[in-house]
């Protein structure tokens, strides 16, 4: 049975393997998955995946947001699948063929998630990028459009904000995985932030999020383990 801590994905947004190991060891019993992003993977390569696996039984989320021609993405995803990670990301860009290629490359060995609209992106950003007014006026429409493309391509799920999850689940189905970044604690919601579409852990899970990417509220706490445990308690109150 899925426990409250299993909803938590902790991003290893650090510069070195040594720093990543510190968090992997400290949090291995408090989170369900560790996320490896561009900075750490570019610096460390597959070594970081092997380190996490050796130090923890937690899942691994390789968040490289692949976005290229279909054949390149297919071949890259096949290499990702060889690493034995749990889930990996591809940008839901312009080409359905690219999404289909990612699924083909995975060979069913890694869950493929489509990144819809980054939580740092605002309506003004979408407007200045030249999208139709219907999408800049209501970002959830663009998220849904890309989520439907991901589903049609056979992907496992998507990455989206906690504000859009309820609609995605209602239209596409509960089995379609939604991973939600931009998670903030209630006391943080009124401050300056580089994320525009944020939600608390309870809000996101209540809306249907399957996993929450939670970095700063844990990493910046005086006691990261205690912070992760408190978040798990909040999640347990709504599941």
Secondary structure, 3 states (H helix, E strand, C coil): CCCHHHHEEEECCCCCHHHHHHHHHHHCCCCCEEEECHHHHHHHCHHHHHHHHHHCCCEEEEEEEECCCHHHHHHHHHHHHHHCCCEEEEECCCCHHHHHHHHHHHCCCCEEEEECCCCCCCHHHHHHCCCCHHHHHCHHHHHHHHHHHHHHCCCCEEECCCCCHHHHHHHHCCCCEEEECCECCHHHCCCCCCCCCCECHHHHHHHCCCEEECCHHHHCCCCHHHHHHHHHHHHHCCC
